[in-house]
Amino acid sequence: MNISFENLEKINTILEKINTLEEKVSNEKKWLSVSETAKYISYSEESIRKLIRSGEFVQGIHFHKKIKKLIFNRYELDKWIEGESPKTTTNLNIDETIEEIISSIRK
């Protein structure tokens, strides 16, 4: 593999950018409060609470309740924004399990 001298000079710049990205990622909070969550996804705090009441946000997945405080998982919020639904996946798994049980009983 031949690497030109010009490309060798770029290695320091690349390393600096990698270090900057690593620092940003390590400083990013995993857990958010209700107000931080509202700001993060551009919703009102009341809308966040409505999403909890409606079951759209699932306790144990999107948020946890610790000492009367709600904390939200940033990663799960990102997945929710992208359209992934843990409720849908769970319901599909339950339906598949029920079908398997019914078919095994019929045999």
Buried (B, 14 or more C-beta within 10 A) or exposed (E): EEEEEEEEEEEEEEEEEEEEEEEEEEEEEEEBBBEBBBEBBEBEEEEBBEBBEEEEBBEEBBBEEEEEEBBBBBEBBEBBEEEEBBEEEEEEEEEEEEEEEEEEEEE
